[in-house]
Each structure stands twice: as C-alpha cells, then as structure tokens.
Amino acid sequence: MSRQEQKAQTRQALLDAALRLMDRHSLTSLGLREITRAAGVTPTAFYRHFPDVGSLGVALVEECLGGLRITIRAVRDGMTDSDQVIDRSMDILARQVHARREHFRFIARERHGGVHRVREAIAGHLDMFSAELASDLATRRLPGAASYDRWPRADLRMLTNLIVNHMVWTAAALLDDPAAEESIVDTAGRQLRLILLGARQWPGPLEP
C-alpha cells in the first residue's frame, strides 16, 4: 500500500470511528482522544488530517450531502419527464438513507446542533441543492411542469427550498421508521407532485 493510500485509509478510519461514536453522542461531546482510540490511531495522526473535531464534522457533511447532491443532479440531467425525475430522486434518497443511515442520523442531529461550522456546512449544502434545482428549472422544460423561466428568482427559490425541505423531512421519516420505507417513498412522491401541481398556479395561472 502506498503512503497516499495509507493516509486516505487513516482519514476514513477517523471519519468512520466518529460516526460510530455519534450513534450515542453528539459531535460536541466527542473528544479527539476518544475518536482516535476508536479509530486505532494516535492523537498525533488525527492532526495530519483535521485541525480539530469540528473540521472532521464538516468533512462528514461533505461525505454525505456532497455525494447525494451530485447523484440527484445527475438524475435530472438524464431525464426529461417530471414524474420520472420525482420517482428516481425518491428512490435514490431512500437507497442512500438505507445504505448510509449513520451519516443521515448525523446530519439530522447536527443540522441544529452545537457546532456552528457543521451547521453552516449542512445549510450550505442544502442551499446548493436548492440553487442547482432552481437553475435547472429555469433553463429547461419538464412535461407537466410550469414555465419556471418566467418566475421571479425569489419565487423560484421559495419553490426549490420547499422541495429540498420536503426531501429532508422524507429522509428523517425514513430514519424514524425503516419498515415503512415503501409507504414513505410513495407518499413523498405524491406530495412532490402536489407541490409541482400547485406551482402551476403561482403567482397566477401559467401557460403550459
């Protein structure tokens, strides 16, 4: 194994150890030595990757939400039908929550947690979700959707913020009741269709 590979492996071990520990603790309650002990590395090794525990938390946000944002945007790039985009996006969200439950628990807990930089990182990623969706809606037409290119920017961001917040709610519901995944995903998809149907009448009837 090369030195670069060993470095990447140690960094990932620290991230994974912190996630395991946060199944029972918040980020603010975790100490550096506790994390390094769980990862099987020395405290000195920690500082080769992160200046402090807060920076590790920001990296966890990127690991979870950065990848999800890119994946869901790729869905929109490859489809032109709004129902297909909704169905595929909900399917990806459910799969991600199922596969990365610890990550999403961390996001749900720390979104309003005590580490300011981590809260900012989460809010920043959610804002990027919303901004990218607004840009996509303003520059393309999806069958069955409104003509978003004629919307005021503030109204379009209001709509995309609503959609992103709905996805956050859906992820939280999936975390709370994994056994009801099929029902939660179905309901979430229908709710998104209702949101987009209502959008066709805002700020007044819009031509298809």
VEXKEBA-470545 format. One line per 5 residues: their letters; for each residue x, y, z of N, C-alpha, C, O, CB. Coordinates in pm, whole numbers, plus 50000, padded with zeros to 5 digits. Glycine has a CB too. Example, Ala and Ser with C-alpha at 12.3 -4.5 7.8 and 13.67 -1.06 7.14 Angstrom:
2
AS	51319 49431 50780 51230 49550 50780 51320 49670 50780 51424 49668 50846 51131 49553 50905 | 51285 49775 50708 51367 49894 50714 51290 50003 50787 51341 50114 50804 51408 49940 50572;
//
This chain:
208
MSRQE	50085 49880 50000 50000 50000 50000 50089 50125 50000 50184 50135 50078 49904 50000 50124 | 50058 50219 49914 50137 50341 49905 50109 50431 50025 50011 50413 50097 50107 50416 49774 | 50197 50530 50045 50179 50625 50155 50048 50703 50140 49979 50728 50238 50298 50722 50161 | 50016 50741 50016 49892 50815 49991 49770 50729 50025 49673 50779 50081 49885 50861 49844 | 49776 50602 49991 49665 50511 50022 49653 50492 50174 49541 50487 50226 49686 50375 49953;
QKAQT	49765 50482 50243 49762 50469 50388 49702 50594 50453 49625 50584 50549 49903 50444 50442 | 49738 50710 50399 49685 50837 50451 49534 50844 50432 49461 50884 50523 49752 50956 50382 | 49486 50805 50314 49343 50805 50286 49271 50705 50377 49160 50732 50423 49316 50771 50139 | 49334 50591 50402 49274 50488 50487 49262 50538 50632 49161 50513 50697 49357 50359 50482 | 49363 50606 50681 49359 50660 50817 49252 50768 50829 49178 50771 50927 49496 50718 50856;
RQALL	49243 50855 50729 49141 50960 50731 49002 50899 50735 48916 50943 50811 49155 51051 50608 | 48980 50796 50653 48849 50732 50651 48820 50661 50783 48706 50659 50829 48840 50632 50535 | 48923 50603 50844 48905 50536 50973 48861 50635 51080 48778 50601 51165 49036 50468 51016 | 48914 50756 51075 48874 50860 51171 48729 50902 51148 48653 50917 51244 48966 50982 51159 | 48690 50919 51022 48552 50956 50990 48455 50846 51035 48352 50874 51095 48537 50982 50839;
DAALR	48490 50722 51004 48403 50610 51040 48392 50594 51191 48284 50564 51243 48455 50480 50977 | 48502 50612 51261 48501 50600 51408 48412 50707 51469 48335 50679 51561 48644 50610 51464 | 48423 50830 51420 48339 50938 51472 48191 50909 51449 48108 50932 51537 48377 51072 51405 | 48158 50857 51332 48019 50823 51303 47967 50717 51400 47855 50728 51451 48005 50773 51159 | 48048 50614 51426 48005 50509 51519 47982 50566 51659 47883 50532 51724 48110 50397 51525;
LMDRH	48071 50651 51703 48059 50710 51835 47936 50801 51845 47874 50811 51950 48184 50788 51870 | 47903 50868 51734 47789 50960 51735 47655 50889 51727 47550 50953 51724 47800 51057 51621 | 47658 50758 51724 47532 50684 51739 47478 50704 51880 47358 50690 51904 47553 50533 51710 | 47569 50738 51974 47530 50756 52114 47560 50897 52165 47511 50936 52271 47601 50654 52201 | 47639 50974 52093 47682 51105 52140 47666 51209 52030 47661 51177 51912 47828 51100 52189;
SLTSL	47659 51336 52071 47662 51446 51974 47807 51479 51944 47898 51436 52015 47585 51572 52027 | 47829 51556 51838 47965 51592 51800 48033 51674 51909 48152 51656 51934 47964 51671 51668 | 47959 51762 51975 48018 51848 52078 48067 51768 52198 48155 51813 52271 47917 51951 52123 | 48012 51650 52219 48051 51569 52335 48169 51476 52304 48220 51410 52395 47933 51487 52383 | 48211 51470 52178 48321 51381 52141 48457 51448 52161 48475 51565 52127 48306 51336 51996;
GLREI	48550 51373 52218 48685 51422 52233 48777 51362 52128 48751 51253 52076 48738 51392 52373 | 48883 51433 52098 48978 51386 51997 49035 51250 52035 49045 51161 51951 49092 51488 51979 | 49072 51233 52161 49131 51106 52203 49032 50991 52193 49070 50879 52161 49183 51117 52345 | 48907 51020 52220 48804 50917 52208 48792 50870 52063 48780 50750 52036 48668 50970 52258 | 48796 50964 51970 48785 50931 51827 48908 50852 51781 48894 50751 51712 48770 51060 51743;
TRAAG	49028 50898 51819 49149 50829 51773 49160 50690 51834 49207 50597 51769 49273 50911 51809 | 49115 50675 51958 49118 50542 52019 49025 50447 51944 49060 50332 51919 49077 50550 52167 | 48906 50496 51908 48810 50413 51834 48862 50381 51694 48831 50275 51638 48673 50483 51825 | 48940 50472 51636 48994 50452 51501 49121 50369 51502 49166 50322 51398 49020 50585 51434 | 49180 50351 51620 49304 50275 51630 49426 50350 51583 49521 50290 51533 49291 50150 51551;
VTPTA	49425 50483 51598 49540 50565 51559 49578 50656 51676 49504 50666 51773 49510 50649 51431 | 49694 50720 51666 49740 50809 51771 49677 50948 51755 49639 50986 51644 49893 50819 51769 | 49666 51025 51865 49617 51163 51852 49698 51246 51754 49644 51332 51685 49618 51231 51988 | 49829 51220 51747 49913 51294 51652 49867 51270 51508 49870 51361 51425 50061 51253 51667 | 49825 51146 51479 49779 51113 51344 49654 51191 51308 49634 51225 51191 49751 50962 51332;
FYRHF	49570 51221 51407 49448 51298 51381 49482 51432 51315 49418 51473 51218 49369 51321 51512 | 49584 51500 51370 49616 51635 51323 49678 51637 51184 49692 51743 51124 49710 51701 51420 | 49714 51522 51132 49762 51517 50994 49645 51528 50895 49665 51552 50776 49841 51387 50969 | 49525 51511 50947 49406 51510 50859 49308 51622 50893 49245 51678 50803 49336 51376 50870 | 49294 51655 51021 49196 51756 51063 49257 51843 51173 49324 51791 51263 49065 51688 51113;
PDVGS	49236 51974 51166 49287 52061 51272 49211 52046 51404 49266 52074 51511 49282 52204 51228 | 49084 52002 51395 49003 51985 51516 48883 51898 51484 48861 51859 51369 48958 52123 51573 | 48805 51867 51587 48689 51779 51569 48583 51844 51481 48515 51775 51405 48629 51741 51705 | 48568 51976 51491 48471 52045 51407 48500 52027 51259 48408 52011 51179 48468 52192 51441 | 48627 52031 51222 48665 52012 51082 48632 51870 51035 48593 51850 50920 48815 52039 51063;
LGVAL	48647 51774 51125 48606 51637 51091 48456 51631 51065 48410 51563 50973 48644 51539 51206 | 48379 51704 51146 48234 51709 51125 48198 51768 50990 48106 51718 50924 48169 51790 51235 | 48268 51873 50949 48244 51933 50817 48274 51833 50706 48202 51827 50606 48330 52061 50799 | 48380 51753 50724 48414 51651 50624 48305 51545 50616 48277 51493 50507 48549 51585 50659 | 48244 51511 50728 48133 51415 50727 48012 51470 50652 47943 51396 50582 48093 51378 50871;
VEECL	47987 51599 50666 47878 51662 50593 47902 51650 50443 47812 51613 50367 47863 51811 50633 | 48025 51680 50401 48060 51671 50259 48047 51527 50210 47997 51504 50099 48204 51722 50236 | 48090 51432 50290 48085 51291 50251 47941 51246 50228 47914 51168 50137 48151 51203 50358 | 47849 51296 50309 47708 51255 50297 47634 51338 50193 47584 51283 50094 47638 51267 50432 | 47626 51469 50214 47541 51554 50130 47605 51587 49996 47534 51606 49897 47507 51681 50202;
GGLRI	47737 51595 49991 47803 51625 49864 47776 51517 49761 47742 51546 49646 47953 51641 49884 | 47793 51392 49802 47767 51281 49710 47622 51270 49671 47591 51242 49555 47812 51153 49772 | 47531 51292 49766 47387 51285 49736 47347 51393 49638 47270 51368 49546 47304 51298 49866 | 47399 51513 49656 47365 51624 49567 47407 51596 49423 47332 51620 49329 47429 51754 49615 | 47527 51545 49408 47578 51514 49273 47496 51403 49208 47465 51410 49089 47727 51472 49280;
TIRAV	47461 51301 49286 47385 51188 49233 47247 51231 49187 47203 51193 49079 47373 51078 49338 | 47178 51309 49269 47042 51351 49233 47044 51448 49116 46954 51446 49033 46972 51415 49355 | 47145 51533 49109 47152 51623 48994 47174 51544 48865 47121 51581 48760 47265 51726 49013 | 47251 51436 48873 47274 51352 48756 47143 51292 48707 47126 51270 48587 47374 51241 48788 | 47050 51265 48798 46917 51213 48759 46846 51317 48674 46787 51284 48571 46832 51178 48884;
RDGMT	46850 51443 48718 46783 51547 48641 46848 51568 48506 46779 51601 48409 46783 51678 48719 | 46977 51550 48498 47047 51566 48370 47006 51460 48269 47010 51484 48148 47197 51562 48391 | 46967 51343 48319 46939 51232 48228 46793 51209 48196 46760 51120 48119 46994 51109 48284 | 46703 51290 48255 46559 51266 48233 46490 51395 48195 46534 51504 48231 46494 51206 48358 | 46380 51381 48124 46305 51499 48079 46161 51498 48129 46089 51596 48108 46305 51507 47928;
DSDQV	46117 51393 48194 45980 51384 48242 45979 51408 48393 46054 51344 48466 45918 51245 48207 | 45893 51501 48440 45893 51538 48581 45857 51421 48672 45914 51409 48780 45797 51653 48604 | 45763 51335 48631 45728 51219 48712 45845 51124 48727 45868 51068 48834 45608 51147 48652 | 45920 51103 48619 46038 51017 48625 46143 51075 48719 46205 51002 48796 46097 50998 48485 | 46164 51206 48712 46262 51271 48798 46222 51253 48945 46307 51221 49028 46273 51422 48763;
IDRSM	46095 51274 48976 46048 51258 49114 46068 51115 49161 46124 51092 49269 45900 51297 49125 | 46022 51019 49082 46030 50878 49122 46175 50836 49142 46208 50770 49241 45964 50788 49017 | 46261 50873 49048 46401 50832 49057 46472 50901 49173 46554 50840 49241 46473 50861 48926 | 46441 51029 49196 46502 51103 49306 46463 51043 49441 46547 51029 49529 46463 51251 49301 | 46335 51008 49457 46289 50946 49581 46354 50810 49602 46387 50772 49714 46137 50934 49581;
DILAR	46370 50737 49493 46433 50605 49502 46579 50618 49547 46626 50542 49631 46425 50533 49367 | 46650 50715 49490 46790 50736 49527 46801 50781 49672 46888 50733 49745 46855 50841 49435 | 46714 50872 49715 46717 50918 49853 46696 50802 49949 46768 50789 50048 46611 51026 49876 | 46597 50717 49921 46570 50602 50007 46689 50507 50012 46725 50457 50119 46445 50527 49960 | 46751 50483 49897 46867 50393 49893 46984 50452 49972 47054 50380 50044 46910 50367 49747;
QVHAR	47005 50582 49958 47115 50646 50030 47092 50641 50181 47184 50612 50257 47131 50792 49984 | 46970 50670 50225 46940 50665 50368 46958 50523 50421 47011 50503 50530 46796 50714 50395 | 46913 50425 50343 46927 50286 50384 47075 50245 50394 47114 50176 50488 46854 50194 50284 | 47155 50288 50298 47296 50247 50292 47384 50327 50387 47487 50278 50434 47348 50260 50152 | 47344 50451 50414 47429 50540 50494 47350 50598 50611 47347 50719 50633 47488 50654 50406;
REHFR	47288 50510 50684 47199 50551 50794 47274 50635 50898 47221 50735 50947 47137 50427 50862 | 47397 50595 50932 47472 50670 51033 47500 50813 50986 47493 50908 51065 47604 50599 51065 | 47531 50828 50857 47556 50961 50802 47431 51049 50815 47441 51164 50858 47599 50952 50656 | 47317 50995 50779 47196 51076 50780 47148 51104 50923 47089 51209 50949 47086 51006 50702 | 47174 51012 51016 47146 51042 51156 47231 51159 51204 47185 51248 51275 47172 50917 51245;
FIARE	47356 51156 51162 47447 51267 51196 47395 51399 51142 47393 51499 51214 47588 51239 51141 | 47353 51401 51015 47301 51524 50954 47176 51571 51028 47162 51690 51057 47270 51501 50805 | 47084 51479 51058 46960 51516 51126 46988 51575 51263 46923 51671 51305 46868 51394 51140 | 47086 51517 51335 47117 51565 51469 47192 51697 51467 47163 51788 51545 47198 51461 51544 | 47291 51706 51378 47380 51822 51380 47329 51941 51299 47388 52049 51304 47514 51782 51329;
RHGGV	47220 51921 51225 47163 52034 51149 47128 52149 51243 47138 52266 51206 47037 51989 51070 | 47088 52116 51364 47057 52218 51465 47143 52196 51589 47102 52231 51700 46906 52215 51502 | 47261 52137 51570 47349 52104 51680 47434 52220 51727 47411 52335 51690 47436 51991 51642 | 47534 52188 51810 47609 52291 51878 47736 52336 51808 47802 52428 51856 47644 52245 52011 | 47772 52274 51695 47895 52313 51626 47858 52403 51508 47801 52358 51409 47974 52187 51576;
HRVRE	47891 52531 51521 47847 52630 51423 47895 52597 51282 47817 52607 51187 47897 52767 51463 | 48021 52558 51267 48075 52530 51133 48002 52413 51067 47982 52412 50945 48225 52499 51143 | 47964 52314 51147 47892 52200 51091 47751 52240 51050 47704 52200 50944 47887 52084 51193 | 47684 52320 51134 47551 52372 51095 47561 52451 50966 47476 52436 50877 47492 52461 51207 | 47663 52534 50954 47682 52613 50832 47707 52524 50711 47657 52551 50602 47797 52711 50850;
AIAGH	47786 52418 50730 47816 52327 50618 47690 52257 50570 47668 52244 50450 47921 52223 50660 | 47606 52212 50664 47481 52147 50627 47390 52245 50555 47335 52214 50449 47410 52089 50752 | 47374 52365 50612 47290 52467 50549 47342 52503 50410 47264 52525 50318 47282 52593 50636 | 47476 52508 50396 47534 52542 50267 47504 52438 50161 47472 52472 50047 47683 52559 50280 | 47514 52311 50198 47485 52204 50102 47336 52203 50064 47302 52184 49947 47525 52068 50160;
LDMFS	47249 52224 50161 47106 52229 50130 47074 52348 50041 46989 52339 49952 47023 52236 50260 | 47143 52460 50064 47123 52577 49978 47172 52548 49836 47110 52592 49740 47197 52699 50036 | 47283 52474 49823 47331 52437 49689 47233 52345 49619 47211 52358 49499 47469 52370 49698 | 47173 52250 49694 47066 52167 49639 46960 52257 49577 46920 52239 49462 47004 52076 49749 | 46914 52355 49655 46806 52443 49612 46847 52529 49493 46770 52545 49398 46761 52531 49727;
AELAS	46969 52586 49498 47015 52674 49390 47031 52597 49260 46994 52647 49154 47148 52740 49429 | 47087 52476 49267 47105 52396 49145 46972 52356 49085 46955 52357 48963 47189 52272 49175 | 46876 52319 49172 46743 52284 49122 46676 52405 49058 46613 52393 48954 46656 52229 49236 | 46690 52522 49122 46631 52645 49065 46691 52674 48928 46619 52712 48835 46654 52765 49159 | 46822 52658 48914 46888 52681 48786 46838 52584 48679 46811 52624 48566 47041 52668 48801;
DLATR	46824 52457 48717 46775 52357 48622 46632 52387 48578 46599 52377 48460 46783 52217 48683 | 46547 52424 48673 46407 52452 48640 46394 52576 48552 46306 52583 48467 46325 52470 48769 | 46481 52673 48573 46473 52798 48497 46523 52784 48355 46494 52868 48270 46551 52907 48566 | 46599 52678 48327 46662 52666 48195 46612 52547 48114 46665 52519 48006 46811 52655 48212 | 46512 52477 48165 46460 52364 48088 46310 52351 48112 46255 52407 48207 46533 52231 48126;
RLPGA	46245 52276 48023 46103 52248 48039 46085 52099 48068 46138 52014 47997 46023 52289 47913 | 46011 52069 48174 45974 51932 48204 45825 51917 48175 45745 51996 48224 46007 51895 48353 | 45785 51815 48096 45642 51796 48069 45562 51790 48198 45597 51718 48292 45620 51668 47987 | 45455 51867 48202 45369 51868 48320 45411 51968 48425 45348 51979 48530 45365 51732 48380 | 45519 52042 48399 45566 52142 48495 45537 52282 48444 45504 52302 48327 45717 52124 48521;
ASYDR	45550 52380 48534 45526 52519 48496 45643 52573 48415 45748 52510 48405 45504 52606 48621 | 45623 52691 48356 45729 52758 48280 45813 52839 48378 45793 52960 48392 45669 52849 48166 | 45905 52773 48443 45977 52838 48553 46071 52947 48506 46115 53029 48587 46055 52735 48629 | 46104 52951 48377 46192 53056 48328 46128 53193 48341 46197 53294 48333 46231 53029 48185 | 45995 53199 48359 45925 53328 48371 45899 53365 48517 45837 53468 48544 45794 53324 48295;
WPRAD	45946 53284 48609 45924 53312 48751 46026 53413 48803 46141 53413 48760 45931 53182 48832 | 45984 53500 48898 46083 53582 48970 46179 53490 49045 46138 53385 49096 46013 53682 49069 | 46305 53529 49053 46406 53444 49117 46367 53409 49261 46384 53295 49304 46542 53514 49115 | 46316 53507 49335 46281 53482 49475 46172 53376 49486 46176 53292 49576 46234 53612 49542 | 46074 53379 49395 45967 53281 49398 46018 53142 49361 45977 53042 49419 45855 53322 49303;
LRMLT	46110 53137 49264 46165 53008 49224 46245 52945 49338 46236 52825 49362 46254 53024 49100 | 46324 53028 49408 46398 52976 49523 46303 52936 49635 46333 52841 49709 46499 53080 49573 | 46192 53004 49651 46094 52963 49751 46043 52822 49720 46028 52739 49809 45976 53064 49757 | 46016 52797 49591 45969 52665 49549 46076 52558 49572 46048 52452 49627 45929 52667 49401 | 46199 52586 49530 46303 52483 49543 46342 52461 49689 46378 52350 49727 46425 52522 49461;
NLIVN	46337 52566 49770 46359 52547 49914 46253 52455 49973 46283 52370 50057 46359 52683 49988 | 46129 52471 49929 46020 52385 49975 46047 52240 49936 46025 52149 50016 45886 52432 49917 | 46094 52219 49814 46124 52083 49768 46239 52022 49848 46232 51906 49889 46159 52083 49618 | 46344 52099 49871 46459 52049 49947 46419 52018 50091 46458 51915 50146 46575 52151 49945 | 46341 52107 50152 46294 52081 50289 46207 51955 50294 46210 51881 50392 46216 52201 50343;
HMVWT	46131 51933 50189 46049 51812 50182 46139 51688 50176 46107 51586 50238 45956 51817 50059 | 46249 51695 50104 46342 51583 50097 46408 51557 50233 46430 51442 50271 46449 51608 49990 | 46438 51665 50306 46494 51650 50441 46393 51580 50531 46428 51490 50606 46534 51788 50500 | 46268 51623 50521 46162 51559 50600 46149 51411 50564 46133 51327 50651 46026 51632 50578 | 46157 51381 50435 46145 51242 50390 46259 51158 50446 46236 51046 50493 46145 51234 50238;
AAALL	46380 51211 50442 46496 51137 50497 46476 51111 50646 46507 51002 50694 46627 51216 50473 | 46426 51211 50719 46402 51193 50862 46296 51086 50888 46309 51006 50981 46360 51325 50926 | 46193 51085 50805 46088 50983 50819 46142 50844 50792 46105 50748 50861 45972 51013 50725 | 46229 50831 50695 46291 50702 50663 46381 50655 50777 46388 50535 50805 46373 50712 50533 | 46448 50748 50843 46531 50713 50958 46445 50665 51075 46480 50570 51145 46617 50832 51001;
DDPAA	46334 50733 51096 46248 50703 51211 46175 50570 51197 46150 50501 51296 46148 50813 51232 | 46139 50534 51073 46057 50414 51053 46101 50340 50928 46033 50346 50825 45907 50451 51043 | 46215 50270 50934 46267 50199 50815 46169 50096 50759 46168 50072 50638 46397 50129 50849 | 46087 50036 50844 45994 49934 50798 45886 49991 50707 45825 49917 50629 45929 49866 50916 | 45863 50121 50715 45758 50185 50635 45815 50253 50512 45753 50344 50457 45682 50286 50719;
EESIV	45934 50211 50467 46003 50279 50357 45916 50292 50233 45907 50400 50174 46131 50206 50322 | 45852 50183 50191 45773 50187 50068 45660 50289 50078 45636 50365 49984 45714 50048 50037 | 45592 50291 50192 45482 50386 50211 45534 50529 50217 45472 50620 50161 45404 50352 50339 | 45645 50550 50285 45702 50685 50299 45743 50739 50163 45714 50854 50130 45822 50685 50394 | 45811 50656 50082 45857 50699 49950 45738 50729 49859 45739 50828 49785 45947 50591 49886;
DTAGR	45635 50644 49865 45516 50666 49782 45447 50796 49820 45410 50876 49734 45417 50547 49797 | 45430 50818 49950 45365 50941 49997 45447 51063 49960 45393 51164 49916 45344 50937 50148 | 45579 51054 49979 45666 51167 49947 45659 51202 49799 45657 51320 49763 45811 51136 49987 | 45655 51102 49713 45644 51127 49569 45514 51196 49534 45512 51288 49452 45656 50997 49493 | 45404 51150 49595 45274 51214 49566 45270 51356 49619 45210 51444 49557 45159 51131 49628;
QLRLI	45333 51379 49733 45337 51515 49787 45417 51609 49697 45380 51724 49678 45398 51515 49928 | 45527 51559 49641 45604 51641 49548 45524 51674 49422 45531 51785 49370 45734 51570 49509 | 45448 51576 49374 45363 51603 49258 45258 51710 49291 45225 51794 49207 45293 51472 49211 | 45206 51706 49413 45110 51807 49456 45175 51945 49463 45115 52045 49423 45050 51769 49592 | 45298 51950 49514 45371 52078 49520 45388 52135 49379 45366 52254 49358 45509 52059 49588;
LLGAR	45428 52050 49283 45450 52098 49146 45319 52134 49077 45315 52224 48993 45524 51993 49065 | 45212 52063 49113 45081 52098 49057 45039 52236 49107 44988 52317 49030 44975 51992 49095 | 45060 52261 49236 45028 52393 49290 45114 52502 49229 45070 52616 49213 45044 52393 49441 | 45238 52468 49195 45329 52566 49136 45278 52618 49002 45310 52730 48961 45468 52506 49118 | 45198 52536 48933 45145 52579 48804 45049 52698 48819 45022 52769 48722 45073 52463 48735;
QWPGP	44998 52721 48940 44906 52830 48963 44971 52946 49039 44901 53034 49090 44785 52779 49039 | 45101 52947 49049 45171 53054 49122 45264 53129 49027 45339 53067 48951 45252 52995 49243 | 45260 53261 49029 45178 53352 49109 45043 53378 49048 44973 53471 49090 45250 53482 49128 | 45005 53299 48951 44877 53307 48882 44881 53199 48776 44986 53136 48758 44851 53449 48819 | 44773 53173 48706 44777 53068 48602 44890 53091 48504 44903 53200 48449 44644 53063 48527;
LEP	44971 52991 48483 45081 52999 48389 45052 52908 48270 44997 52799 48284 45214 52959 48457 | 45089 52955 48154 45067 52873 48034 45156 52751 48040 45270 52761 48085 45096 52954 47905 | 45108 52631 47994 45190 52511 47995 45303 52521 47894 45383 52428 47881 45106 52388 47965;
//
